[in-house]
Amino acid sequence: MPWIALGIVYLFWGSTYLGIRVAVETIPPYLMTGVRYSIAGLLLLGWQRLTVKRNPGMPSARELLRIASTAFLLLVVGNGLLCLSETRVESGTSALLIATTPIWMLLLDAFRRRRPPSFVAVAGMAVGSAGIAALVGRGTGHVNALFGGMILLASFAWALGSVFVRRENHHPFTASLEMSIGGALCILVGLATGEGSQLHLNSISPASLWGMLWLITGGALVGYSAYAYVIRKLPTSTVATYGYVNPVVAVILGALVLGERVTWNLVIGGAAVVLSVVLILLGNREVSSEVTAA
């Protein structure tokens, strides 16, 4: 199941860059993010309450604080700043900058474990970064320093939240509560920053609505739930490979759905990304073997 869930994260999150870019064209970013996760979280929570065999009860105050902290890092800072930045930054450039997330995840996890990543895993990160640059380099262009910095901050916050949630056992409703709380916080941020006056319902395009619908269903209900599960079941270095695979999926979907050209940089970059995944997985196996032997 963890590997199936990771495959879902690979596939479904690969389409979210395009979904976000289309959605924020006519919907303010933080309000879009907040409504998206609030709807997905409440739907998932309702489904869980109806199907669970034994009611686990409400989380303790300690668990609720951890859930809220994780929601703030992942959704308010991580996803929120990404959506805000995609109002000014091309989706390809965003994919390049957000691809630093696996590097942050491995470094933070190594710091937490007080064990440096293996040489093979580091080599995998380097190859993956080069592959991402080859894939989206043609769309990077000039990036506003402020919005570029926001995406890097979003990348770090997502990595910090991802490593943080692995530290303790989690409540069965963690994913739905994270989305519900994170969505509510994003709505508050949007209203506090004046996005309410920028929202004009009659000006929202059908494309933005379709983009938001996909972000609610594929990106949040399915993708985020799978991520919340897999980050607690597989090693951080293994989960971190999604950050390299997602842009590859995004480019392939663009070619199949939008008729975008398949160029040499796509072929070379895609091959480098696949190689990086193999190296990171092998590097993680080496570290696991060392720990077992010790």
C-alpha positions in Angstrom: 0.0 0.0 0.0 2.7 2.6 0.8 4.2 2.1 -2.7 0.8 2.4 -4.4 0.2 5.6 -2.4 3.6 6.9 -3.5 2.7 6.1 -7.1 -0.5 8.1 -6.6 1.5 11.1 -5.3 3.8 10.8 -8.4 0.9 10.9 -10.8 -1.7 13.1 -9.3 0.6 15.8 -7.9 2.4 16.0 -11.3 -0.7 17.8 -12.6 -1.2 20.3 -9.8 1.3 23.0 -11.2 -1.0 23.4 -14.2 -4.1 23.2 -12.1 -2.9 26.0 -9.8 -1.7 28.2 -12.6 -5.2 28.0 -14.3 -7.1 28.4 -11.0 -5.4 31.5 -9.8 -5.9 33.3 -13.1 -9.4 34.5 -11.9 -9.5 33.3 -8.2 -7.4 35.0 -5.5 -4.7 32.5 -4.5 -5.1 32.1 -0.7 -8.9 32.1 -0.9 -8.7 29.4 -3.7 -6.3 27.4 -1.5 -8.4 27.8 1.5 -11.7 26.8 -0.1 -10.0 23.9 -1.9 -8.6 22.3 1.2 -11.6 23.1 3.4 -14.0 21.3 1.0 -11.6 18.4 0.6 -10.9 18.1 4.3 -14.6 18.2 5.3 -15.6 15.7 2.6 -12.8 13.3 3.7 -13.6 13.8 7.4 -17.3 13.0 6.8 -16.5 9.9 4.8 -14.2 8.7 7.5 -16.8 9.2 10.2 -19.3 7.2 8.2 -17.0 4.3 7.4 -14.8 4.0 10.5 -15.6 0.8 12.5 -14.5 2.2 15.8 -14.8 5.9 16.6 -11.3 7.1 17.7 -12.7 10.2 19.4 -11.3 13.7 19.1 -7.6 14.2 19.1 -5.9 15.2 22.3 -4.8 18.8 22.8 -1.2 17.7 22.0 -2.3 15.9 18.8 -4.4 18.9 17.7 -1.5 21.3 18.2 0.7 19.1 16.1 -1.9 18.7 13.4 -2.4 22.5 13.3 1.3 23.2 13.2 1.8 20.7 10.3 -1.2 22.2 8.5 0.3 25.7 8.9 3.7 24.6 7.5 2.4 22.4 4.6 -0.7 24.3 3.5 -0.6 27.9 4.7 3.2 28.5 4.0 4.0 25.7 1.6 1.1 25.5 -0.7 -0.2 29.0 -0.1 3.0 30.8 -1.1 3.3 28.5 -4.1 -0.2 29.5 -5.3 0.5 33.2 -4.6 3.7 33.0 -6.5 2.2 31.3 -9.5 0.2 34.5 -10.1 3.5 36.0 -11.3 5.8 33.1 -12.0 5.5 30.5 -14.8 4.5 27.0 -13.8 7.8 25.6 -15.3 9.8 28.0 -13.2 7.8 27.1 -10.1 8.4 23.4 -10.7 12.2 24.1 -10.9 12.2 26.1 -7.6 9.9 23.8 -5.7 12.1 20.8 -6.8 14.4 21.9 -4.0 12.0 20.2 -1.6 13.6 16.7 -1.7 17.0 18.3 -0.9 15.5 20.1 2.1 13.7 16.9 3.2 16.9 14.8 3.1 19.0 17.5 4.9 16.4 18.0 7.6 15.9 14.3 8.1 19.7 13.8 8.3 19.9 16.6 10.9 17.0 15.0 12.9 18.6 11.6 12.8 22.1 13.0 13.2 23.2 10.8 10.3 24.4 12.3 7.0 22.8 11.1 3.8 24.8 8.5 1.9 27.1 9.5 -1.0 24.8 7.7 -3.4 21.7 9.6 -2.2 23.6 12.9 -2.5 24.6 12.0 -6.0 21.0 11.2 -6.8 19.9 14.6 -5.6 22.5 16.3 -7.8 21.5 14.3 -10.9 17.8 15.0 -10.1 18.4 18.7 -9.8 20.3 18.7 -13.2 17.4 16.8 -14.7 14.8 19.2 -13.4 16.9 22.1 -14.8 17.0 20.4 -18.2 13.2 19.8 -18.2 12.0 23.3 -17.3 15.1 25.4 -18.2 13.5 26.6 -21.4 10.7 28.3 -19.4 12.7 29.8 -16.5 13.4 33.3 -17.9 13.5 36.2 -15.5 12.1 35.5 -12.0 11.1 38.3 -9.7 13.4 37.9 -6.6 10.5 38.3 -4.2 8.3 35.6 -5.7 11.2 33.3 -6.4 12.1 33.7 -2.7 8.5 32.9 -1.7 8.7 29.6 -3.6 11.9 28.6 -2.0 10.4 29.5 1.4 7.4 27.3 0.5 9.7 24.5 -0.4 11.5 24.7 2.9 8.3 24.9 4.9 6.8 21.8 3.1 10.0 19.9 3.8 10.0 21.0 7.5 6.4 19.9 7.9 7.0 16.6 6.1 9.9 15.7 8.4 8.1 17.0 11.5 5.0 14.7 11.0 7.1 11.6 11.1 8.2 12.1 14.7 5.0 10.8 16.5 2.1 8.6 16.0 -0.9 10.2 14.3 -4.6 10.3 14.8 -6.6 8.3 12.2 -8.2 11.5 11.0 -5.0 13.4 10.7 -5.1 14.1 6.9 -8.7 15.3 6.9 -8.1 17.5 10.0 -4.9 19.0 8.5 -6.8 19.9 5.3 -9.7 21.3 7.2 -7.6 23.4 9.6 -5.1 24.4 6.9 -8.0 25.5 4.6 -9.6 27.6 7.3 -6.2 29.3 8.1 -5.7 30.0 4.4 -9.1 31.6 4.1 -8.2 33.8 7.1 -4.9 34.8 5.5 -6.7 35.6 2.2 -9.3 37.8 4.0 -6.6 39.5 6.1 -4.6 40.4 3.0 -7.6 41.9 1.2 -8.3 39.1 -1.3 -12.0 39.3 -0.5 -12.2 42.6 -2.4 -10.4 40.9 -5.4 -12.9 38.0 -5.6 -15.6 38.6 -8.3 -17.7 35.6 -8.7 -19.0 36.6 -12.1 -15.4 37.0 -13.4 -14.3 33.5 -12.5 -13.6 31.6 -15.7 -14.7 28.0 -16.4 -11.1 27.0 -16.8 -10.3 28.3 -13.3 -13.3 26.3 -11.9 -12.2 23.1 -13.6 -8.6 23.7 -12.3 -9.9 24.2 -8.8 -12.2 21.1 -9.1 -9.2 19.0 -10.0 -7.1 20.5 -7.2 -9.9 19.6 -4.7 -10.4 16.0 -6.0 -7.1 14.7 -7.5 -4.7 17.1 -5.7 -6.2 17.2 -2.2 -8.7 14.4 -1.6 -6.6 11.7 -3.4 -3.1 13.2 -3.6 -2.8 14.8 -0.1 -4.4 11.8 1.6 -1.9 9.5 -0.1 1.0 11.8 0.8 -0.1 12.0 4.5 -0.1 8.2 4.5 3.1 7.5 2.7 5.2 10.1 4.6 4.6 8.0 7.8 5.3 4.6 6.1 8.3 5.1 3.9 11.8 6.6 4.6 12.0 10.3 3.9 14.6 9.9 1.2 12.2 7.6 -0.7 9.2 9.9 -0.3 11.4 12.8 -1.4 11.7 11.4 -4.9 8.2 12.7 -5.7 9.7 16.2 -6.0 11.7 15.0 -9.0 9.1 12.8 -10.6 6.2 15.3 -10.4 7.7 17.7 -13.0 8.3 14.8 -15.4 4.7 13.8 -15.1 3.7 17.4 -15.6 5.7 17.6 -18.9 4.3 14.3 -20.1 0.7 15.3 -19.4 1.3 18.6 -21.2 2.5 16.7 -24.3 -0.4 14.3 -24.2 -3.2 16.7 -23.2 -2.1 20.0 -24.6 0.0 18.8 -27.5 3.2 20.3 -26.2 6.4 19.4 -28.1 8.6 16.6 -26.9 12.1 18.0 -27.0 15.6 16.7 -26.4 15.7 18.5 -23.0 12.6 16.5 -22.1 14.2 13.2 -23.0 17.5 13.9 -21.4 16.0 15.6 -18.3 13.5 12.7 -17.9 16.2 10.1 -18.0 18.2 12.1 -15.4 15.2 12.2 -13.1 14.6 8.5 -13.4 18.3 7.8 -12.6 18.1 10.2 -9.6 15.2 8.2 -8.2 17.1 4.9 -8.6 20.2 6.4 -6.9 18.2 7.9 -4.0 16.4 4.6 -3.4 19.7 2.7 -3.5 21.3 5.2 -1.2 18.5 4.8 1.3 18.9 1.0 1.1 22.6 1.4 2.0 21.8 3.5 5.0 19.1 1.1 6.1 21.5 -1.8 5.8 24.1 0.0 7.9 21.6 0.7 10.6 20.5 -2.9 10.7 24.0 -4.2 10.8 24.8 -1.9 13.6 
